[in-house]
């Protein structure tokens, strides 16, 4: 349980699975149903298998005789031999099973969470309407790649709803991650005592207190970012201000990083000229005010080039929002 909880609290995680069984040479639904019936007693020691309304199944099939994903899911549920119970409280934890059939070998796993781990309950869904909101695990990855014990300040000049800044705050306040709602906490035998030991384990990440400041030109977005930080439990660690890039000044000193997800992509690019100008102006301000700072941005290479900032590592590509932006790091 401790290892599963630790993995599930990693901010960059999207999915954590516990493997339950592996079945080889499965060629029919009847065979799968029989295999599930014979092995489910092992899982019942910690999984609540009394109500099918609490069970979700996701299946994939590759180069297998049994390749109809819905038929696989139905055969699995039939093997569990449970039925819908309307008296079960709707708040009961859900179980999300993943079934992978690859070359007739079926791997059955259960997820520690029924919702993607990159989702962030604190986020206001509508605040970034029409923009490009950043997934929480990508924002966390950006922070992990740029923060270290020598960094004293993190500034995001295009903070939007606060994703990068809030994820940095969550990295500092580790108990927020451990207290996250996870379906695995409803499993039989879950010991809440492991949360304290996981907190101690997370302290090994060796990050000192960091001043975190985010800016956005939209007052409404700034207020929403503040509310998001409140819901995330890090409002006292993060500061949000209204401001445009042209007015940004370095009031913090030398040891810091710029970490940001500035506008990019076709939806935010009015033909290309506006964003090229924005990045050009951003580069001018950063070179003047933040010389010697580190920088990490999720953007497109053509736009990064407009800033004329020295790159220090190979770009890392993501498939996101219909395009493939790069996370690029450098020294200003």
N, C-alpha and C positions, 0 to 999 in steps of 0.2 A: 504493500500500500504506500509506503513512504516513497519508493522510487516512482511509482505512478503519479503521486501527487506532485513530486518535484518536477517531473517532466511536464505535467499539465500546467504548472505555474510558470514555466519558462515563457517569457513574453513573446518570443518569436514562434511559438508552437501554433500549428493550425489544427492538428489532429494527433491524439495519443490513443493507441489501440493496445488492448491486452489480448494476446492470442489465446483462444480457447481450445481449438482442435484443428487438426489437419487430416483430411480424408483423401486418399489416393485412389485413382482409377474409378472415378464416379461417372457412370454413364446414363443414369436414369433418375427421375424424381423419386421413385419408390426406394431406390437404393439410398438416396440422400436422407429421406425421411427415416428410414431404418437406422442409419448411422447416428442421426441426431437423437433419436429415442434412446439409443444405447449409451450415449455419452452425456446427456443433459444432467444426469444425477450429480456429476462432478461439478457442474456450474451452480446447481441449486444451493450449494453450501454458502455462496455469497451473492448470488443474483436472485432477485424476486421474479420468478417466472409464473406468477399466478394469474396474470391478466394481460391478454393480448393488446388491450387498448394502450398499454404503456410501452409497447414494443414497436420499434421502427427497424426496417431492414433495408440496407443498400447493397446491391449486388453488381458485380461485373463478371463478364465471361469472355475469355479469349481463347480461340482455337480449341474449343471443347465440344464434345458431342452434345452435352447439356448446355445450351447457349441461350435459352430464353430466360432473361433475368427475373421476370415476374414468376415464372414457373419455379425457379430456384427458391425465391422468397416464400412462395406458397408451400413448397415441400418442407422448407425449414420450419415454418410455423406449424405445419401439420405434425412434424416430429416433436415439437414442444408439447403438443396435445393440450393446449389451453384455449379457452374461449373468452369472449368479451364479457366483462363483469361490470354492469352499469353502476353497481354500488361502490366501486373503487373510487376513492377521492381523486378529483382531477389534479390535485397537487402532487400525486405520487410521482417519484422520479421516473423518467423515461429511460428505456434501454435502447441504445442504437447499436445494432449489429451490422458488421461489414462482412459480406461473403464474397470471396474472390475465387473464381473458377478459371484456372490457367492450365491449359493442356490436360484437362480432366482431373486436376488436383485442386481440391477445394480447401481454402484456408478460411476459417471462421474466427472472427475477432469481435470484441465489444469495445465501444468507445468510452472513455472516461467522461465525455460530455456529449449531450445530444445536439448541441449547437456548436458551430465552428469556434475553435479557441481564439481565432483572430477577431471575432466579434467583440465589441466593447459595449456593455450595457449602459455606460455613462454617456454615450454619444447621443446628441440630438440629431435625429435622422434628417430633419428638414433643413438644418442650418446650411448645409452645403449643396442645396438643391441647385442643379445646373452647373455645379463645379465638379471637382474631382476629389472627393473625400478619400483620405488615405487609410488603408487597412491598418489596424492596430499592430499586427505582427511585423509589417514592413516598417512602420515607424519605430518599433522597438529594435529591429535589426539595424536601422540607421544609427540609433543611439549606441547600441552595443559596439558598432564598428568605429565610432568616433570618440566615445567617452573612455577615460582612464583616470587613474588616481592623480595625475598631474593637471587635469582639466578643472578649472574653478568656475567657469562660466559657460553656459549654453545659450545662444541667441538664435531665435527663428524669426527672420524678418517677414515671412509669409505664413503666419501660424494657422490661418483659417480657424477651424473649430478646436484647435489646440492639440491635435494628435501627437506631434513630436514632443512637445513640451510636457504633456501629461504622461506619455510613456516614459520619459526621462524621470519624472517625479515618481512614477510607480516603481522604477528600478531602484530608487533610493528608499522608498517606503515598502519594504519587502512583504510586510504582513498583509498589505492590500492584495497582493497576488495570492497568498495562501488562503485568504478568506473568500476567494471567488466561489460563486455557486457552481458546483460540479455534480453531475448525476452520480459519480462514483461515491460521493459522500452519503448516498442513500443505500449503498450496497450493504448487505449483512456483514457485520464484523468490522465495519469501518471504525477506526479508532481516531477520534479527534485529537488525541494526544500526539499523533505524528506531526501535526501542524507546527508545533513548537520546534521540533527537531529539524523540519524542513526550513523554517525561518533561520535557524542557526546555520544550516547548510548554505542558504542564500547569502549570508553575510560574507562568505568567502569570495563574493564577486569583487570585493575590494574597491568600492567606489566611495569617495569622500563626499561630503556635502557640496552641492553645486548650486550656484545661482542660476535659475532658469527663467528666461524672459522671452515672451513672444509678442510679435507686432502684427497688426492687420489694419488695413485702411478702412474697413467696414466696422462701424461702431456696433451694429447689431451682432456681427460675427464675434467680435471681442467679448461682448456680454455673454453670448452663448458659450464661448470657450471657458469663461469663468464658471458658468453653471456646470459645464462638463467636468471641470477640475474639482468642483465641490462634490459632485456625485462619485467621482473616482477616489475621493478621500485624500487629495494632494493639493488642495487649494492653498495651503500655507507654504507649499514648496514652489509654486509656480506663479509668476506675475504676467499678466496680459495687459498690453497697452494699445491704444489706437495710434496709428502712425503709418506714414508711407516711407518707402525705401529712401527717397531723397533726403528725408529728415533724420535718418538713422545716424547716431553718433556713438562712438565707443566711450562709454563712461565706466567701464569695468576693469580695464587693465590689459595685460598681455596674454595671460594663459587662458585661452578660451577657444570655443569652436562655434562655427555657424553650421547649424543643421536644419535643413528646410526641404519642403516639397513645394517649390514655386509653381506658378502656372505653366502647363505644358500640354501638348496634345491638341488635336484638331478642334475639340469642343471649346477650348479656351484660347485658340489662336485665330485671331481675326485676319486670316490670310498670311500670317507670319510676321508682318512688319512690326506690329505692336509689341509682340513678345520679344523680338530681336532688340528693339529699343529698350524694353524693360530690363533685359539681361545686360545690355550694354551699360545702362545706368547703374544697375546693381553692382557690376564689376568696378565701376568708377568709385562708388561709395565704399565698397569693401576694401579696395586697394588703398584708399586714402585713410580710412578710419580703423581698419582691422589688420594691418600688416603684421604678418607673423602668426596669425590665428590659423587653426585648422578649419577645413570646410568639408562638408559632405552634403550633396544634393541629389535628390531623385528628379531627373529631368531627361531631356533629349540632348545628345551630344552636340547637335547643331546649335542649340541654345546655350549650352555650357561654354562653347567656344567664344560666344559673344562677350563673356565676362573677362577673358584673358587672365585666367587664374591658373597657376601651375598645378598640374595633376601629379599626384604622388602614388597612385595605385591603379591597377587595371580596373576598368569599369565592370560593374556587375549588373547583368541584364535581368529584368523582370518582365513577365507577361502580365499586364495590368491595364484595366480601363480601355481595352481594345487596341492598345499599342504596346510597344516594348521599350519602356524607359530604362535609363541606366542610373545606378547609384554610383556617383563619381566622387572621389575624395581628392583633396589637394591642400596646398598651403597658400595662403593669401600673400 
